[in-house]
Structure formats: C-alpha cells, structure tokens
C-alpha cells in the first residue's frame, strides 16, 4: 500500500466508452507447465484510451503485456486489433511498440540515432527518417539533446527518448512496462503528468503496467486490476475507488476499513457497530473509507453511527493525518482527520451508514 491520499482524475476528461474498440482480448489464458499465470482474460480497450494494468507481484500483468506485444504466446484465447487477429503474428508485424522498464537504449548511439534505429532497419528514405525523428523528439521535448549519448542525459530524459523511439514508428498501440519505476519519487510524479499529457497529444492507445495503485489512479482512464491471473475489476479510477467490487479491490486501492459482520432482522452488526440495512440475512462485508470517518460533531447527522475510540497510531500527511483508533471491544478503525485537530487520545468518531459500502468477499485463488 502506498499513500492514503489518492488523486482521482475527472471522469469527464476522456470518455472512452464512446470510442471504438482498438484491442480485443478474448478468453486469453497462459500456463507455464502446471503454473497458471493468466485465467480467461477478456478485455476491450478503446482507441485513444490510457489503460493501466495494475496488480501485485505475480498477478500476471507483465505476462499479459508480453502476450499483447507478441513476446509470449497465449495457451488459449485470441487477440484482435480492429477485428484483425494478431495473436499468430510475430512482434515485428504487429502495430504495437513497447517501452521497457530499462529503456534498452543503445549506449554508443546518439539520442537521434536511437530514435531513428527502427526506421533505418525498415529502410525508410533518409528524408522521411529525419522528419519523423525530429517530430518525435519535439513531442517529448528532447530536440535540444539530439546529439547527446544516453550516458549524458538524465533518467527522465532517457525515458523520453525511449518514448520517442516507440512513437516514431507510429504504432496503433503503445505498451509500457513499469517505465517509471527506476526514477526517484519527485521525477516519477512529474513524468506521470507528462506521460498523460503526451498520450492525450498523440492520441495513441497506451497500456501501462504498474504495481503502484496511486500511479494507476493518476494516469489512467481505466484500471484493470489483476489478482492471481484473473481480472478482479475493470473500471475508471473514480469508480474503482468509490465502488470497489470486492474486499480485495477495497483493500488494494487506497486505505479502507473492511468491516465483517452479520445481517440479522434488517440490522448489520460488525463488532460493536450496528445499523439498519435492506440486505438479505447472512454474512456481509462493508468497505468504509477513512475520509468518511470523522470526529463527531455536537449534533449527530442523519443515519450516522458514533463510537468512542482510543487513538493508537498517527501518520502525518501534511494537511491531514491518518489515525488508527481502537474501539472498546477491539475493533480498529482508520480515519482521516485534519492535522492537529486531535488534542488527546480519547475521541468520538462518526460515519454515515450510506458510506459503508457492501462488497463481495474475495475468495483465495489457487
């Protein structure tokens, strides 16, 4: 888990649902011997979309990317770009380019020679190469460094060169395999914004693999969350955060209070907390985000639940603090409060019952 603060792009920025499908992934599975790495992956990716494939280590995200690129062959299923099958094509015959984690620049070539390499191999005319290289370098703001070697530029600049080398081939689909992971935190945040801006400018579909949930929230139009080789949820950043489909999603994306309990006679009971619900009887799990848990005011709001707690831990986040507070019978709640607003360790917290969202329990996948 990274930070409790999650920036969610506006859903109105890029409406991918109105765009035609570029890439169709249909029932794709992959096994290495007896090890099932991907399980029945079906996903439609729109033209011009920025999709983040998110998951923890071993979830299968890089294997899926390599299958799209053509570096791995699916055990079953098919892939189509604009309704044309590509899963039988070698990488060089697919309208796809990949930016790798280590950038893979040729150290003995200049920046412009690195960018031009693929076009020279394809034996494009010299004038066309010069024009396309100049255009690609301008898009990533690297024109001034065209004559330098990779060792003479920074990590962020090397990442831009790798992007230019991919863009110069004018692919329909650009794959990015954790390309920002080697950068320091400040540069990484800067490059996230620049990468999103570049994608909007060039209009190419980007598929970006990352294990960092905050990074996915910042850059993506939609997030495809993988767990043990299967899709757990595919949704916009706002939806996946605000309406997690399962307890795994709720815990993986940001912080949450996962409240497990029982529904009996129209009442949900989770430890010492209880509130009326319109749900069938039986076990139930609820996700309650820390920002929805607040210090109780003088008057209780409608449908609010109050509980007396003891603060046992605080994490400073500038204008806010993430606190861990224990109820009388042992239940621990996370709450986001204004920095410096708690003067002691004993406090009353409250939340609205409408903010406790029912989620499906996530069974273990073998």
C-alpha positions as CSV (number, residue, x, y, z in Angstrom):
1,X,0.0,0.0,0.0
2,X,1.3,3.4,-0.8
3,X,-0.3,6.7,0.5
4,X,-3.7,7.2,1.9
5,X,-4.1,10.2,-0.4
6,X,-5.4,9.3,-3.8
7,X,-5.8,11.7,-6.7
8,X,-8.6,10.7,-9.0
9,X,-8.9,12.2,-12.5
10,X,-12.2,13.6,-13.6
11,X,-14.3,11.1,-15.4
12,X,-15.3,13.8,-17.9
13,X,-11.7,14.2,-19.1
14,X,-11.7,11.3,-21.5
15,X,-14.9,9.4,-22.2
16,X,-13.5,6.1,-23.6
17,X,-16.9,4.4,-23.7
18,X,-17.9,6.4,-26.8
19,X,-14.8,5.4,-28.7
20,X,-14.4,2.4,-31.0
21,X,-12.6,-0.7,-29.7
22,X,-9.0,-0.9,-30.7
23,X,-7.8,-4.1,-28.9
24,X,-10.0,-7.0,-28.0
25,X,-8.6,-9.6,-25.6
26,X,-10.8,-12.7,-25.7
27,X,-10.6,-15.5,-23.2
28,X,-6.8,-15.4,-23.0
29,X,-5.1,-17.9,-20.7
30,X,-1.5,-18.7,-20.1
31,X,0.2,-21.5,-18.3
32,X,3.9,-22.3,-17.9
33,X,3.8,-26.1,-17.2
34,X,1.4,-26.6,-14.4
35,X,1.6,-22.9,-13.3
36,X,-1.5,-21.0,-14.5
37,X,-0.4,-17.4,-14.9
38,X,-3.4,-16.0,-16.6
39,X,-7.0,-17.2,-16.4
40,X,-9.7,-16.4,-19.0
41,X,-8.8,-12.7,-19.5
42,X,-11.4,-10.9,-21.6
43,X,-11.0,-7.1,-22.1
44,X,-11.9,-4.4,-24.6
45,X,-9.5,-1.5,-24.9
46,X,-10.8,1.6,-26.7
47,X,-8.9,3.7,-29.3
48,X,-7.1,6.5,-27.6
49,X,-7.6,5.0,-24.2
50,X,-4.9,5.1,-21.4
51,X,-5.4,1.8,-19.6
52,X,-3.4,0.8,-16.6
53,X,-2.9,-2.9,-15.8
54,X,-2.5,-2.9,-12.1
55,X,-1.6,-5.8,-9.8
56,X,0.8,-7.0,-7.2
57,X,3.9,-9.0,-8.0
58,X,3.0,-12.3,-9.6
59,X,-0.5,-11.2,-10.6
60,X,0.3,-11.8,-14.3
61,X,0.3,-8.2,-15.5
62,X,3.7,-8.4,-17.3
63,X,2.8,-11.7,-18.9
64,X,-0.4,-10.2,-20.3
65,X,1.6,-7.3,-21.7
66,X,4.1,-9.7,-23.3
67,X,1.3,-11.6,-24.9
68,X,-0.1,-8.4,-26.4
69,X,3.4,-7.5,-27.7
70,X,3.9,-10.9,-29.1
71,X,6.8,-12.0,-26.9
72,X,4.7,-14.7,-25.3
73,X,2.1,-17.0,-26.9
74,X,-1.2,-17.5,-25.1
75,X,-2.1,-21.1,-24.2
76,X,-5.7,-20.3,-25.3
77,X,-7.8,-17.3,-26.4
78,X,-7.2,-14.7,-29.1
79,X,-6.3,-11.1,-29.6
80,X,-7.6,-8.7,-32.2
81,X,-6.7,-5.2,-33.2
82,X,-9.5,-3.5,-35.1
83,X,-11.1,-7.0,-35.5
84,X,-8.0,-8.5,-37.1
85,X,-6.4,-11.4,-35.3
86,X,-2.8,-10.7,-34.2
87,X,-2.1,-13.5,-31.7
88,X,-0.5,-15.6,-34.5
89,X,1.7,-12.7,-35.7
90,X,5.4,-12.1,-34.7
91,X,6.1,-8.9,-32.7
92,X,7.5,-7.0,-35.7
93,X,4.3,-7.5,-37.7
94,X,2.0,-6.1,-35.0
95,X,1.1,-2.4,-35.0
96,X,2.4,-2.3,-31.4
97,X,5.5,-0.9,-29.7
98,X,6.8,-1.5,-26.2
99,X,8.7,0.8,-23.8
100,X,10.6,-1.4,-21.4
101,X,11.5,-0.8,-17.7
102,X,15.2,-0.4,-18.5
103,X,14.6,1.7,-21.7
104,X,17.1,-0.5,-23.7
105,X,18.8,2.4,-25.4
106,X,22.0,1.8,-27.4
107,X,24.8,3.5,-25.4
108,X,27.0,4.0,-28.4
109,X,24.4,5.9,-30.4
110,X,23.2,9.5,-30.1
111,X,19.7,10.3,-29.0
112,X,18.5,10.9,-32.6
113,X,20.3,7.8,-33.8
114,X,18.5,5.7,-31.1
115,X,15.1,7.1,-32.2
116,X,15.9,6.6,-35.9
117,X,17.1,3.0,-35.4
118,X,13.9,1.2,-36.2
119,X,13.2,3.3,-39.3
120,X,16.7,2.6,-40.6
121,X,16.2,-1.1,-40.1
122,X,13.0,-0.7,-42.1
123,X,15.0,1.1,-44.8
124,X,12.8,4.2,-44.9
125,X,14.0,7.1,-47.0
126,X,16.6,9.4,-45.3
127,X,14.4,12.5,-45.6
128,X,11.4,10.6,-44.1
129,X,13.6,9.4,-41.2
130,X,14.9,12.9,-40.5
131,X,11.5,14.4,-40.5
132,X,9.9,11.7,-38.3
133,X,12.8,11.7,-35.8
134,X,12.6,15.5,-35.5
135,X,8.8,15.2,-35.0
136,X,9.2,12.5,-32.3
137,X,11.9,14.3,-30.4
138,X,9.8,17.5,-30.4
139,X,6.8,15.7,-29.0
140,X,8.9,14.5,-26.0
141,X,10.8,17.8,-25.7
142,X,14.2,16.3,-26.4
143,X,15.2,18.2,-29.6
144,X,18.0,20.1,-27.8
145,X,19.6,16.8,-26.7
146,X,19.5,15.1,-30.1
147,X,23.3,14.8,-30.4
148,X,24.0,13.5,-26.9
149,X,24.6,9.9,-25.9
150,X,22.4,8.2,-23.3
151,X,25.1,8.5,-20.7
152,X,25.0,12.3,-21.0
153,X,21.3,12.7,-20.1
154,X,19.2,12.0,-17.0
155,X,17.0,9.1,-16.3
156,X,13.9,11.1,-17.0
157,X,15.3,12.2,-20.3
158,X,16.3,8.6,-21.2
159,X,12.6,7.7,-20.6
160,X,11.6,10.4,-23.0
161,X,14.0,9.1,-25.7
162,X,12.6,5.6,-25.2
163,X,9.1,7.0,-25.8
164,X,10.2,8.9,-28.9
165,X,11.8,5.7,-30.3
166,X,8.4,3.9,-29.9
167,X,6.3,6.8,-31.2
168,X,8.4,7.4,-34.3
169,X,7.1,4.1,-35.7
170,X,3.5,5.4,-35.4
171,X,2.1,2.4,-33.6
172,X,-1.6,2.0,-33.0
173,X,-0.9,0.7,-29.5
174,X,1.9,1.6,-27.1
175,X,2.8,-0.8,-24.3
176,X,4.7,0.5,-21.2
177,X,6.2,-2.0,-18.8
178,X,6.7,0.0,-15.5
179,X,8.8,2.6,-17.3
180,X,8.9,5.0,-14.4
181,X,9.9,2.5,-11.7
182,X,13.7,3.5,-11.8
183,X,13.0,7.2,-11.3
184,X,13.1,9.0,-7.9
185,X,9.8,9.9,-6.3
186,X,9.7,13.6,-7.4
187,X,10.7,12.9,-11.0
188,X,8.3,10.0,-11.1
189,X,5.4,12.2,-10.2
190,X,6.5,14.8,-12.8
191,X,6.8,12.1,-15.5
192,X,3.3,10.7,-14.7
193,X,1.8,14.1,-15.6
194,X,4.0,14.5,-18.7
195,X,3.2,10.9,-19.9
196,X,-0.5,11.5,-19.5
197,X,-0.2,14.8,-21.4
198,X,1.8,13.2,-24.2
199,X,-0.7,10.4,-24.6
200,X,-3.5,13.0,-25.0
201,X,-1.5,14.9,-27.5
202,X,-0.5,12.0,-29.8
203,X,-3.9,10.2,-29.4
204,X,-2.3,6.7,-29.3
205,X,-3.8,4.0,-27.1
206,X,-1.5,3.4,-24.1
207,X,-1.4,0.2,-22.0
208,X,0.6,0.8,-18.9
209,X,1.7,-1.9,-16.4
210,X,2.3,-0.9,-12.8
211,X,2.2,-2.3,-9.3
212,X,1.7,1.2,-7.9
213,X,-2.0,1.9,-7.2
214,X,-1.5,5.6,-6.8
215,X,0.3,5.8,-10.1
216,X,-2.5,4.0,-11.9
217,X,-5.1,6.4,-10.3
218,X,-3.2,9.4,-11.5
219,X,-2.6,8.5,-15.2
220,X,-5.3,6.0,-16.3
221,X,-8.7,6.4,-17.9
222,X,-9.5,2.9,-16.7
223,X,-7.8,0.4,-14.4
224,X,-7.7,-3.3,-15.0
225,X,-6.9,-4.8,-11.6
226,X,-5.4,-8.3,-11.8
227,X,-5.3,-10.8,-9.0
228,X,-3.6,-14.2,-9.3
229,X,-4.0,-14.1,-13.1
230,X,-7.7,-13.1,-13.2
231,X,-9.4,-9.7,-13.6
232,X,-10.8,-8.6,-10.2
233,X,-12.3,-5.4,-11.5
234,X,-12.1,-3.1,-14.6
235,X,-13.3,0.5,-14.0
236,X,-12.4,4.2,-14.0
237,X,-10.2,5.3,-11.2
238,X,-13.2,7.1,-9.6
239,X,-15.4,4.0,-9.8
240,X,-12.8,1.5,-8.6
241,X,-12.1,3.7,-5.6
242,X,-15.6,4.7,-4.8
243,X,-17.4,1.4,-5.7
244,X,-14.9,-1.4,-5.2
245,X,-16.5,-4.7,-6.4
246,X,-14.7,-6.9,-3.8
247,X,-13.0,-6.8,-0.5
248,X,-9.6,-7.3,-2.3
249,X,-10.2,-4.2,-4.5
250,X,-11.2,-2.1,-1.5
251,X,-8.0,-3.0,0.4
252,X,-5.7,-2.8,-2.6
253,X,-6.8,0.6,-3.8
254,X,-6.1,3.1,-1.1
255,X,-6.9,2.5,2.5
256,X,-10.2,1.2,3.8
257,X,-11.9,-0.1,6.9
258,X,-13.1,-3.6,6.0
259,X,-16.0,-4.4,8.3
260,X,-17.0,-8.0,8.5
261,X,-20.2,-9.0,10.3
262,X,-23.7,-10.4,10.0
263,X,-27.1,-9.2,8.8
264,X,-29.9,-10.3,11.1
265,X,-33.5,-8.9,11.0
266,X,-32.5,-5.9,8.9
267,X,-29.6,-4.9,11.1
268,X,-25.9,-5.2,10.1
269,X,-23.7,-5.9,13.1
270,X,-19.9,-5.5,12.8
271,X,-18.2,-5.9,16.2
272,X,-19.8,-3.2,18.4
273,X,-21.1,-1.3,15.4
274,X,-24.7,-1.8,14.1
275,X,-27.0,-0.1,11.7
276,X,-30.2,-0.8,9.7
277,X,-29.8,-2.2,6.2
278,X,-32.0,-3.5,3.4
279,X,-30.0,-6.7,2.8
280,X,-30.6,-10.4,2.9
281,X,-29.6,-12.2,6.1
282,X,-26.2,-13.7,6.5
283,X,-22.5,-12.8,6.5
284,X,-21.7,-9.4,5.0
285,X,-18.6,-7.2,4.4
286,X,-18.6,-3.5,4.1
287,X,-15.9,-1.1,2.9
288,X,-15.7,2.2,4.8
289,X,-13.0,4.7,3.5
290,X,-11.1,6.6,6.2
291,X,-12.1,10.0,4.8
292,X,-15.7,9.1,5.6
293,X,-14.9,8.6,9.3
294,X,-14.8,11.9,11.1
295,X,-14.6,13.4,14.5
296,X,-18.1,13.6,15.9
297,X,-19.8,17.0,15.9
298,X,-22.1,18.4,18.6
299,X,-25.2,17.0,16.8
300,X,-25.4,13.6,15.2
301,X,-26.1,13.7,11.5
302,X,-28.9,11.7,9.9
303,X,-28.1,7.9,9.7
304,X,-24.8,8.5,11.5
305,X,-23.1,5.9,13.7
306,X,-21.0,7.1,16.7
307,X,-18.3,5.2,18.6
308,X,-15.9,6.1,21.3
309,X,-12.3,5.2,20.5
310,X,-8.7,5.5,21.7
311,X,-6.1,6.7,19.1
312,X,-3.3,4.2,18.9
313,X,-1.3,5.5,15.9
314,X,-1.0,8.6,13.7
315,X,0.5,9.1,10.3
316,X,1.2,12.7,9.2
317,X,0.2,13.6,5.6
318,X,0.6,17.4,5.6
319,X,-2.8,18.9,5.9
320,X,-4.3,15.6,7.2
321,X,-3.4,12.7,9.5
322,X,-4.4,9.1,9.1
323,X,-5.2,7.8,12.5
324,X,-5.7,4.2,13.8
325,X,-8.2,4.2,16.6
326,X,-9.4,1.2,18.7
327,X,-13.0,0.8,19.9
328,X,-13.8,-0.6,23.3
329,X,-14.1,-4.2,22.2
330,X,-11.0,-4.3,20.0
331,X,-12.3,-3.1,16.6
332,X,-9.7,-0.8,14.9
333,X,-10.9,2.0,12.6
334,X,-8.9,4.2,10.2
335,X,-9.9,7.8,10.0
336,X,-8.6,10.8,8.1
337,X,-8.7,14.0,10.2
338,X,-7.3,17.5,9.9
339,X,-3.7,17.8,11.2
340,X,-3.6,19.0,14.8
341,X,-7.3,18.6,15.3
342,X,-7.0,15.9,17.9
343,X,-5.6,17.2,21.2
344,X,-5.9,13.9,23.1
345,X,-6.1,10.2,22.5
346,X,-9.7,9.7,23.5
347,X,-12.2,10.8,20.9
348,X,-15.7,10.1,19.5
349,X,-15.8,9.2,15.8
350,X,-18.8,9.0,13.5
351,X,-19.7,8.0,10.0
352,X,-22.8,7.9,7.8
353,X,-24.2,4.4,7.2
354,X,-24.5,5.3,3.5
355,X,-20.7,5.4,3.3
356,X,-20.4,1.8,4.4
357,X,-20.5,0.0,1.0
358,X,-21.3,-3.7,0.7
359,X,-18.5,-5.6,-1.1
360,X,-18.2,-9.2,-2.1
361,X,-15.8,-11.3,-0.2
362,X,-12.7,-12.1,-2.3
363,X,-12.0,-15.9,-2.2
364,X,-8.5,-17.1,-2.3
365,X,-7.4,-18.1,-5.9
366,X,-5.2,-21.2,-6.2
